[in-house]
Amino acid sequence: MPEKSSSNPPVAIDAARLDAMMKAVSAFGGGADGSMNRLTLSRTDGAARDWLGAWFGENGFVQKVDAIGNQFGVLDLAGPNAPVIMVGSHLDSQPNGGRFDGALGVVSACEAVLSVAKRIKDDGRLSACNFVVVNWTNEEGARFQPSLLGSSVFAGAADLDWALARTDGAGVSVAEALREIGYAGTDTVGVPDALIEIHIEGAPVLEREGQRFGAFTRFWGATKYRLAFLGRQAHTGPTPMAERKDALLAAAYLITDLKAMVADHGLDLHTSVGRLEVYPNSPNTVPAEAVLFIELRSGSPEVLAAAEERMLGFVERACAMAEVTHEVRSIDRRRAGGFDEGLIALAADCAAARGEPPRALDTIGGHDAVAMSDVCPAIVLAVRSRDGVIHHPSEYTSPEDQAFGTQVVTDMLYRLASDGMEAIGGKEGGE
């Protein structure tokens, strides 16, 4: 049996190596202004994946790629039938996004697992578990919808063929994009015994309260509609105002109502229309079609259900006011819930030992660990974002905070390598 962690001193990460890796991956799609344009399955994303795969090979990891393009680096430290701990996030970005969202989680995972593996080897001990670093496909949902696509397929919540058939605005399917960059994989990777993801907070709570580290204990649910208002195309010059059937006008009515609805629920509801597609999108043509990408988010299932019911009423009212019709093109639902209590406790213990007890947080945005929480113990940890910024070129997390978060992840992995699943109150032995 491996020695218990209480008899082993902690593992120190290589902060300089972590910083160098972050700078290296930022070259793929990074702009001089701090922006990141690394849309999922683009050639730029493919280059970043190639870089990560090369790193895997150089450091003793075995790369595997599954059918939805999820990229894994497998490190066998314990042999067959041992528990498997998966660590990572995603490399894809929003258009004109930031450099730390997602990428930090992948690079941090690489550094943490490498540091623990070196220590286990130096000590001449057998690890109690094996490790897998993961880069999930299409977490952001910017190019292909829905978001969390790769992790949802992996967790069995989304059908593979359905996911591969998703298309972007140019009509390119996920399957075609995977083949284009060489990541249409055939490998099979099993569901891990636990998943750990570190991420920038993307909110101002930690910075505002003077804390460095957080643990997301609860995740909000989300209901996402792709809804089209359908009017009648006409010339904006001679067509009388009273005879117009303006799809974009209906969209404006709905967007306004969604914003006003939030006032009835305080801090418990977020609404947005983050994308609007207008056809034919000409300055002198009455819009015949307006497609809205609508999001409702709440930590309360009851609030989320009530908001959806009210939204559907607003849709009918908008149609009546603009004299148009509508159709629902797709609906994506993500439940509200909580992360694993054993992993939360382990994170709290490891962070407190470093002098920074974690702040309990809610995550309102989606993460791959949310999808994975249905099939294994999972958690998302957080480090500070300057001014709470995310999805913007000014997104920034200091090297010191990056290193601290990575160190806590490393401490958690070392405890798991030493104590096995007992470290989070689980049973020993993998499937």
C-alpha positions as CSV (number, residue, x, y, z in Angstrom):
1,M,0.0,0.0,0.0
2,P,1.2,3.6,-0.6
3,E,2.3,5.6,2.4
4,K,-0.3,7.9,3.8
5,S,0.1,11.6,3.0
6,S,0.5,12.6,6.6
7,S,4.0,11.2,6.5
8,N,5.0,12.9,3.3
9,P,6.1,16.5,2.8
10,P,4.2,18.5,0.1
11,V,5.2,18.6,-3.6
12,A,6.4,22.0,-4.9
13,I,5.4,22.9,-8.5
14,D,7.8,24.6,-10.9
15,A,6.1,28.0,-11.3
16,A,8.6,29.1,-14.0
17,R,7.7,26.0,-16.1
18,L,4.0,26.8,-15.6
19,D,4.4,30.4,-16.7
20,A,6.4,29.3,-19.8
21,M,3.7,26.8,-20.8
22,M,1.0,29.5,-20.5
23,K,3.0,31.8,-22.7
24,A,3.6,29.0,-25.2
25,V,-0.1,28.1,-25.6
26,S,-1.1,31.7,-25.7
27,A,0.8,32.1,-29.0
28,F,-1.9,30.0,-30.7
29,G,-4.5,32.6,-31.5
30,G,-3.2,35.3,-29.2
31,G,-3.2,39.0,-30.2
32,A,-1.0,41.8,-29.1
33,D,-3.9,43.4,-27.1
34,G,-4.2,40.2,-25.0
35,S,-7.1,38.8,-27.0
36,M,-7.5,35.2,-27.8
37,N,-9.2,33.9,-31.0
38,R,-9.0,30.1,-30.8
39,L,-12.4,28.9,-31.9
40,T,-12.9,25.2,-31.4
41,L,-11.7,22.9,-34.1
42,S,-10.2,25.7,-36.1
43,R,-6.8,25.4,-37.6
44,T,-5.5,27.5,-34.7
45,D,-7.1,25.2,-32.2
46,G,-5.6,22.3,-34.1
47,A,-2.1,23.9,-33.7
48,A,-2.7,24.3,-30.0
49,R,-3.8,20.6,-29.7
50,D,-0.6,19.6,-31.6
51,W,1.4,21.6,-29.1
52,L,-0.3,19.8,-26.2
53,G,0.1,16.4,-27.9
54,A,3.9,17.1,-28.3
55,W,4.1,18.0,-24.7
56,F,2.4,14.7,-23.7
57,G,4.9,12.8,-25.8
58,E,7.9,14.6,-24.3
59,N,6.8,14.0,-20.8
60,G,5.8,10.3,-20.8
61,F,2.0,10.7,-21.3
62,V,0.1,8.5,-23.8
63,Q,-2.1,10.6,-26.0
64,K,-5.6,9.4,-26.8
65,V,-8.3,11.2,-28.8
66,D,-11.9,10.0,-28.8
67,A,-14.6,10.3,-31.5
68,I,-15.8,13.8,-30.5
69,G,-12.2,15.0,-30.4
70,N,-11.6,15.1,-26.7
71,Q,-7.8,15.0,-26.2
72,F,-6.4,13.0,-23.3
73,G,-2.9,12.6,-21.9
74,V,-2.8,9.3,-19.9
75,L,-0.1,8.7,-17.3
76,D,-0.1,5.2,-15.8
77,L,1.5,5.4,-12.3
78,A,-0.4,2.7,-10.6
79,G,-1.1,-0.1,-13.1
80,P,-4.4,-1.6,-14.2
81,N,-7.6,-1.5,-12.1
82,A,-6.4,1.5,-10.0
83,P,-8.6,4.6,-9.7
84,V,-8.2,7.2,-12.4
85,I,-8.2,10.9,-11.6
86,M,-8.8,13.2,-14.5
87,V,-7.7,16.9,-14.5
88,G,-8.1,19.6,-17.1
89,S,-10.3,22.0,-18.9
90,H,-10.4,23.3,-22.5
91,L,-8.2,25.1,-25.0
92,D,-11.0,26.6,-27.2
93,S,-11.8,30.3,-26.7
94,Q,-14.5,32.8,-27.4
95,P,-14.0,35.1,-30.4
96,N,-12.0,38.0,-29.1
97,G,-11.9,36.3,-25.8
98,G,-9.2,36.1,-23.1
99,R,-6.1,33.9,-22.7
100,F,-6.8,32.3,-19.4
101,D,-10.3,31.0,-19.6
102,G,-9.9,27.2,-20.1
103,A,-6.3,27.2,-21.1
104,L,-5.1,27.7,-17.5
105,G,-7.0,24.6,-16.5
106,V,-5.2,22.5,-19.1
107,V,-1.7,23.9,-18.4
108,S,-2.3,23.7,-14.7
109,A,-3.3,20.1,-15.0
110,C,-0.1,19.3,-17.0
111,E,2.1,20.9,-14.4
112,A,0.3,19.4,-11.4
113,V,0.4,15.8,-12.7
114,L,4.0,16.1,-13.9
115,S,5.1,17.4,-10.4
116,V,3.3,14.6,-8.6
117,A,4.6,12.0,-11.0
118,K,8.2,13.2,-10.4
119,R,7.8,13.1,-6.7
120,I,6.3,9.6,-6.7
121,K,9.2,8.4,-8.9
122,D,11.8,10.1,-6.7
123,D,10.4,8.5,-3.6
124,G,10.4,5.1,-5.3
125,R,6.8,4.6,-4.4
126,L,3.8,3.2,-6.3
127,S,0.9,5.7,-6.8
128,A,-2.5,4.8,-5.5
129,C,-4.1,6.1,-8.8
130,N,-3.5,6.9,-12.4
131,F,-3.9,10.3,-13.9
132,V,-5.4,11.7,-17.1
133,V,-5.0,15.3,-18.4
134,V,-7.9,16.3,-20.6
135,N,-8.6,19.0,-23.2
136,W,-12.4,19.0,-23.8
137,T,-13.9,19.8,-27.3
138,N,-16.1,22.8,-27.7
139,E,-16.6,23.9,-24.1
140,E,-17.3,27.4,-25.2
141,G,-20.1,26.8,-27.6
142,A,-19.0,29.8,-29.7
143,R,-18.6,28.0,-33.0
144,F,-20.9,25.0,-32.5
145,Q,-23.9,24.8,-30.2
146,P,-24.5,23.7,-27.5
147,S,-21.5,24.4,-25.2
148,L,-19.9,21.6,-23.2
149,L,-20.3,19.4,-26.3
150,G,-17.3,17.1,-25.8
151,S,-17.8,16.5,-22.1
152,S,-21.6,16.0,-22.6
153,V,-20.9,13.3,-25.2
154,F,-18.2,11.7,-23.0
155,A,-20.7,11.7,-20.0
156,G,-23.4,10.1,-22.2
157,A,-25.7,13.2,-22.0
158,A,-25.4,13.9,-25.7
159,D,-25.5,11.4,-28.6
160,L,-22.3,11.2,-30.6
161,D,-23.8,11.2,-34.0
162,W,-26.0,14.2,-33.1
163,A,-23.0,16.0,-31.8
164,L,-20.9,15.3,-34.9
165,A,-23.7,16.7,-37.1
166,R,-23.8,20.1,-35.4
167,T,-22.9,22.8,-37.9
168,D,-21.3,26.3,-37.6
169,G,-22.5,29.5,-39.3
170,A,-20.8,28.4,-42.5
171,G,-22.5,25.0,-42.5
172,V,-19.3,23.1,-41.5
173,S,-20.1,20.1,-39.3
174,V,-18.2,19.1,-36.2
175,A,-17.3,15.9,-38.0
176,E,-15.9,17.8,-40.9
177,A,-14.0,20.2,-38.7
178,L,-12.4,17.3,-36.7
179,R,-11.2,15.6,-39.9
180,E,-9.8,18.9,-41.2
181,I,-7.5,19.3,-38.2
182,G,-6.7,15.6,-37.7
183,Y,-8.6,15.1,-34.5
184,A,-11.4,12.7,-35.5
185,G,-10.2,10.1,-33.0
186,T,-11.1,6.5,-32.4
187,D,-9.8,5.9,-28.9
188,T,-11.9,4.9,-25.9
189,V,-11.3,6.5,-22.5
190,G,-13.2,5.3,-19.5
191,V,-15.1,7.5,-17.1
192,P,-12.7,8.6,-14.3
193,D,-13.2,8.0,-10.6
194,A,-12.9,11.8,-10.1
195,L,-12.5,15.0,-12.1
196,I,-10.8,18.2,-11.0
197,E,-10.9,21.4,-13.0
198,I,-9.3,24.7,-12.1
199,H,-10.5,27.9,-13.8
200,I,-10.4,31.6,-13.5
201,E,-13.3,32.9,-11.4
202,G,-14.7,35.1,-14.1
203,A,-16.4,37.2,-11.4
204,P,-15.2,39.8,-8.8
205,V,-15.9,38.0,-5.6
206,L,-12.4,36.8,-4.7
207,E,-10.7,40.0,-5.7
208,R,-13.3,42.1,-3.9
209,E,-12.9,40.1,-0.7
210,G,-9.1,39.9,-0.8
211,Q,-9.0,36.1,-1.2
212,R,-6.9,34.2,-3.7
213,F,-8.7,30.9,-4.0
214,G,-12.2,29.6,-4.3
215,A,-14.1,26.3,-4.6
216,F,-17.3,26.3,-6.6
217,T,-19.7,24.3,-4.4
218,R,-22.9,24.9,-6.5
219,F,-23.5,25.3,-10.2
220,W,-26.5,27.2,-11.7
221,G,-28.8,25.6,-14.2
222,A,-29.3,27.0,-17.7
223,T,-32.1,26.9,-20.3
224,K,-31.0,27.9,-23.7
225,Y,-33.3,28.5,-26.6
226,R,-32.6,29.1,-30.3
227,L,-35.8,30.9,-31.3
228,A,-36.7,32.4,-34.7
229,F,-39.2,35.2,-35.3
230,L,-40.6,34.9,-38.8
231,G,-41.9,38.0,-40.6
232,R,-42.1,39.1,-44.3
233,Q,-39.3,40.6,-46.3
234,A,-40.2,44.0,-47.8
235,H,-38.6,47.3,-49.0
236,T,-38.1,49.8,-46.1
237,G,-38.9,52.7,-48.4
238,P,-42.3,52.2,-50.0
239,T,-43.7,49.6,-47.5
240,P,-46.1,51.4,-45.1
241,M,-45.2,51.0,-41.4
242,A,-48.6,49.5,-40.6
243,E,-48.1,46.8,-43.2
244,R,-44.7,45.6,-42.1
245,K,-44.1,42.3,-40.5
246,D,-40.7,43.0,-38.9
247,A,-39.1,40.0,-37.3
248,L,-36.3,42.1,-35.8
249,L,-38.9,44.3,-34.1
250,A,-40.3,41.2,-32.4
251,A,-36.8,40.3,-31.2
252,A,-36.4,43.8,-29.8
253,Y,-39.7,43.5,-27.8
254,L,-38.6,40.1,-26.4
255,I,-35.0,41.2,-25.5
256,T,-36.5,44.2,-23.5
257,D,-39.0,41.9,-21.7
258,L,-36.2,39.4,-20.8
259,K,-34.1,42.2,-19.2
260,A,-37.1,43.6,-17.3
261,M,-38.0,40.2,-15.9
262,V,-34.8,39.9,-13.9
263,A,-36.0,42.6,-11.5
264,D,-38.6,40.2,-10.2
265,H,-36.0,37.7,-9.1
266,G,-33.2,39.8,-7.7
267,L,-29.8,38.0,-7.9
268,D,-31.3,34.6,-8.6
269,L,-31.9,35.0,-12.4
270,H,-29.7,36.0,-15.3
271,T,-31.1,36.4,-18.8
272,S,-29.4,37.3,-22.1
273,V,-29.6,37.3,-25.9
274,G,-25.9,37.0,-26.8
275,R,-26.3,36.3,-30.5
276,L,-28.8,37.6,-33.1
277,E,-28.9,36.4,-36.7
278,V,-31.0,38.6,-39.0
279,Y,-32.1,37.7,-42.6
280,P,-31.5,39.1,-45.1
281,N,-29.6,41.7,-43.0
282,S,-29.8,44.5,-45.5
283,P,-30.2,48.2,-44.5
284,N,-33.2,48.8,-46.7
285,T,-35.0,45.5,-46.2
286,V,-37.6,44.7,-43.6
287,P,-36.1,41.6,-41.8
288,A,-37.9,38.4,-42.6
289,E,-36.2,36.4,-39.9
290,A,-34.5,37.1,-36.6
291,V,-32.9,34.2,-34.7
292,L,-32.2,34.8,-31.1
293,F,-29.8,32.7,-28.9
294,I,-31.6,33.1,-25.5
295,E,-30.1,32.1,-22.1
296,L,-31.9,31.9,-18.8
297,R,-29.7,31.0,-15.8
298,S,-30.5,30.4,-12.2
299,G,-29.3,28.3,-9.2
300,S,-33.0,27.6,-8.4
301,P,-34.8,25.0,-10.6
302,E,-38.1,26.7,-9.6
303,V,-36.9,30.1,-10.7
304,L,-35.6,28.7,-14.0
305,A,-38.9,27.0,-14.7
306,A,-40.9,30.1,-13.9
307,A,-38.6,32.3,-16.1
308,E,-39.1,29.9,-19.0
309,E,-42.8,30.0,-18.7
310,R,-42.8,33.8,-18.6
311,M,-40.4,34.0,-21.5
312,L,-42.8,31.9,-23.7
313,G,-45.6,34.3,-22.8
314,F,-43.3,37.2,-23.9
315,V,-42.7,35.5,-27.2
316,E,-46.4,35.3,-27.9
317,R,-46.8,39.0,-27.0
318,A,-43.9,40.0,-29.2
319,C,-45.4,38.1,-32.1
320,A,-48.8,39.8,-31.7
321,M,-47.2,43.3,-31.4
322,A,-45.0,42.8,-34.5
323,E,-47.5,40.7,-36.4
324,V,-45.1,37.9,-37.0
325,T,-44.9,34.2,-36.1
326,H,-42.2,32.2,-34.4
327,E,-40.6,28.7,-34.2
328,V,-38.3,27.1,-31.7
329,R,-35.2,25.7,-33.4
330,S,-33.6,24.1,-30.4
331,I,-33.7,23.9,-26.6
332,D,-30.7,23.0,-24.4
333,R,-31.2,22.4,-20.7
334,R,-28.6,22.1,-18.0
335,R,-29.6,21.3,-14.4
336,A,-28.7,23.2,-11.3
337,G,-26.8,21.2,-8.7
338,G,-23.7,20.9,-6.4
339,F,-20.2,19.6,-6.8
340,D,-18.8,16.6,-4.9
341,E,-18.5,17.2,-1.1
342,G,-15.4,15.0,-0.8
343,L,-13.5,17.0,-3.4
344,I,-14.7,20.2,-1.8
345,A,-13.4,19.1,1.6
346,L,-10.1,18.0,0.1
347,A,-9.6,21.3,-1.7
348,A,-10.4,23.2,1.5
349,D,-7.9,21.2,3.5
350,C,-5.1,21.6,0.9
351,A,-5.8,25.3,0.4
352,A,-6.0,26.0,4.2
353,A,-2.7,24.2,4.6
354,R,-1.2,26.8,2.2
355,G,-2.7,29.6,4.3
356,E,-5.6,30.4,2.1
357,P,-8.9,28.8,3.1
358,P,-11.1,28.7,0.0
359,R,-14.1,31.0,-0.5
360,A,-17.2,29.0,-1.3
361,L,-18.6,30.2,-4.7
362,D,-21.4,29.6,-7.1
363,T,-20.6,29.1,-10.8
364,I,-23.1,30.7,-13.0
365,G,-21.3,29.9,-16.2
366,G,-21.1,26.3,-17.4
367,H,-18.0,24.2,-17.1
368,D,-17.2,20.7,-18.3
369,A,-17.1,19.5,-14.7
370,V,-20.8,20.3,-14.6
371,A,-21.5,17.8,-17.4
372,M,-19.1,15.3,-15.8
373,S,-20.7,15.6,-12.3
374,D,-23.5,13.3,-13.5
375,V,-21.1,10.4,-13.9
376,C,-18.3,10.9,-11.3
377,P,-17.3,13.1,-8.4
378,A,-16.3,16.5,-9.9
379,I,-15.3,19.9,-8.8
380,V,-14.3,23.3,-10.3
381,L,-11.8,25.4,-8.4
382,A,-11.2,29.1,-8.9
383,V,-8.4,31.7,-8.9
384,R,-8.9,35.4,-9.1
385,S,-9.8,37.3,-12.2
386,R,-8.6,40.9,-12.3
387,D,-11.8,43.1,-12.1
388,G,-13.8,39.9,-12.5
389,V,-13.3,40.0,-16.3
390,I,-13.8,37.0,-18.5
391,H,-14.5,36.6,-22.3
392,H,-12.6,39.8,-23.1
393,P,-9.0,40.6,-24.1
394,S,-8.4,42.3,-20.7
395,E,-9.0,39.0,-18.9
396,Y,-6.1,38.5,-16.5
397,T,-4.9,36.3,-13.7
398,S,-1.5,37.0,-12.3
399,P,1.3,34.4,-12.5
400,E,1.3,34.3,-8.7
401,D,-2.3,33.4,-8.6
402,Q,-2.0,30.9,-11.4
403,A,0.8,29.2,-9.5
404,F,-1.1,29.2,-6.2
405,G,-4.1,27.5,-7.8
406,T,-1.9,25.0,-9.5
407,Q,-0.2,24.3,-6.3
408,V,-3.4,23.5,-4.5
409,V,-4.4,21.1,-7.4
410,T,-1.0,19.5,-7.1
411,D,-1.5,19.0,-3.3
412,M,-4.9,17.4,-4.0
413,L,-3.4,15.1,-6.6
414,Y,-0.6,14.1,-4.3
415,R,-3.0,13.3,-1.5
416,L,-5.0,11.1,-4.0
417,A,-1.7,9.5,-5.2
418,S,-0.8,8.7,-1.6
419,D,-4.1,7.9,0.0
420,G,-6.2,6.9,-3.0
421,M,-10.0,7.5,-3.1
422,E,-10.0,7.5,0.7
423,A,-8.8,11.1,0.3
424,I,-12.3,12.1,-0.8
425,G,-14.2,9.5,1.2
426,G,-14.4,7.1,-1.7
427,K,-13.7,3.4,-2.0
428,E,-10.5,2.0,-3.3
429,G,-10.2,0.3,-6.7
430,G,-11.2,1.3,-10.2
431,E,-13.7,-0.3,-12.6
